[in-house]
Amino acid sequence: YSLRGTFHYGLCDLKPMVVYGFPLYFCQILIMLVNQYQFLLLAFFVSNFEIGNYNATVSLSAILTMFNYAIALALVPAFSRIDPAKERSELQKFFDLTVRYGSLILVPVSTIAIIFSDELVYILYGASYTLAPFYFSLYTVLFLFTGIGYSVLESMFNGIGATRLTLRMHAL
């Protein structure tokens, strides 16, 4: 094993890693820029009171996001074992099962969070955050889309190596 042979082997592996990883990296940069742009727009057009309520909503939704990402991260290795070209029916069956089982967790938790949004905000932030329950209910509706594959699509695309589809999805 020479240093040159090891280095050459590393360069051959670098190209597929970059082709796979760059769209995912770019997605994260895009999400970060959109979030910064969103807060910049909020600073110009709404009051500090409304921004505070929105920040409370985003902080509170981190609990639901944690459930969502835990499911999504666990699915990437499972999807990576399926070859979409050869095992299309298996991919469809596995996708349907993961949507169904992910919905068993996220849809009830999201529904409970929407129903008890007033109480959750009051307990965690106090009575002064009057807009946060409405914002939180509206924000939490996003997690109800798990029933149609919202939290599974990204994991499936990343698992089967279609990271450019993930980039397009986030760009839209």
Disulfide bonds with the S-S distance in Angstrom:
none
